[in-house]
Amino acid sequence: MEMTYYDHGTAAERWERARQFFEAKEYTTAADILAPLADEVPEQVAPRLLLARAYYHSARLRRAETELRKILELDPVESYARLMLGRTLERQGRATEAAPQLRMAAALDGDFGQGPRSE
């Protein structure tokens, strides 16, 4: 495989580059940078969470779901990942599967009885 601009630099430099592309709403490019980075540091949640968000915003919902489930295996009480998983499932028309994730996210955030917050 040929190296590209995105592959050069330290993990920290690639992380910063990915964040810049994400902030510029270049979600596909951000994901291209983040996917190998997340695999390099599988124990870290932050790169995988940003990767999941990039996939979500670029409508690659199955990929977002996969990454979010990996995050929740690492950190079952990561409330934002639960919220994103619920929303990802909703966007895929899987409301029944989404509901428990959204309830759990709300409970983890201390939002008892009010349901998930809207953004």
C-alpha positions in Angstrom: 0.0 0.0 0.0 1.3 3.4 -0.9 1.8 6.0 1.9 -0.1 9.2 1.6 0.2 12.6 3.3 -2.3 11.4 5.9 0.0 8.5 6.9 3.0 10.7 7.7 4.0 11.9 11.1 3.7 10.7 14.7 0.5 9.5 16.1 0.0 12.9 17.8 0.5 14.7 14.5 -1.9 12.4 12.7 -4.4 12.9 15.5 -4.2 16.7 15.2 -4.5 16.4 11.4 -7.6 14.3 11.8 -9.2 16.7 14.2 -8.6 19.6 11.8 -10.3 17.7 9.0 -13.2 16.8 11.3 -13.6 20.4 12.5 -13.6 21.5 8.8 -16.4 19.0 8.2 -14.2 16.8 6.0 -15.5 13.7 7.7 -14.4 11.2 5.1 -10.8 12.5 5.2 -10.8 12.5 8.9 -12.0 8.9 9.0 -9.3 7.9 6.5 -6.7 9.3 8.9 -8.3 8.0 12.1 -9.0 4.4 11.0 -5.4 3.3 11.1 -4.6 5.4 14.1 -7.5 3.8 16.1 -6.1 0.4 15.2 -2.6 1.4 16.3 -3.9 2.3 19.8 -6.9 0.0 20.3 -7.0 0.6 24.0 -7.6 4.4 23.6 -11.2 5.5 23.3 -10.7 9.1 21.9 -9.4 8.2 18.4 -12.1 5.5 18.0 -14.8 7.9 19.2 -13.8 10.6 16.8 -13.7 7.9 14.1 -17.2 6.8 14.9 -18.3 10.5 14.8 -16.7 10.9 11.4 -18.4 7.8 10.1 -21.8 9.0 11.6 -21.5 12.5 10.0 -20.5 11.0 6.6 -23.5 8.6 6.8 -21.4 5.5 7.0 -23.7 4.2 9.8 -22.7 0.5 9.8 -19.1 1.6 10.3 -20.1 4.0 13.0 -22.0 1.3 14.8 -19.1 -1.1 14.6 -16.7 1.5 16.1 -19.2 2.5 18.8 -19.6 -1.1 19.9 -15.8 -1.5 20.1 -15.7 1.6 22.4 -18.4 0.2 24.6 -16.5 -3.1 24.9 -13.6 -1.0 26.2 -15.6 1.4 28.3 -19.2 0.3 29.0 -20.1 3.5 30.8 -19.0 5.8 28.0 -22.3 7.7 27.9 -21.6 9.7 24.7 -20.8 6.4 22.8 -24.1 5.0 24.1 -25.9 8.1 22.9 -24.3 8.0 19.5 -25.0 4.3 19.2 -28.6 5.0 19.9 -28.8 7.7 17.4 -26.9 5.6 14.8 -29.4 2.8 15.3 -32.3 5.3 15.0 -30.9 6.6 11.7 -30.8 3.0 10.4 -34.5 2.6 11.2 -33.7 0.4 14.3 -35.6 2.3 16.9 -36.3 -0.8 19.1 -32.6 -1.5 19.4 -31.8 2.2 19.9 -34.2 2.8 22.8 -32.2 0.9 25.5 -29.0 2.6 24.4 -30.6 6.0 24.6 -32.1 5.2 28.1 -28.7 4.0 29.3 -27.0 7.1 28.0 -29.5 9.3 29.8 -29.1 7.3 33.0 -25.3 7.5 32.8 -25.6 11.3 32.4 -27.9 11.5 35.5 -30.9 12.3 33.4 -33.4 10.0 35.2 -36.9 10.1 33.8 -36.5 12.8 31.2 -35.2 10.6 28.4 -32.4 11.4 26.1 -31.4 15.0 25.5 -31.8 16.4 22.0 -28.8 18.2 20.4 
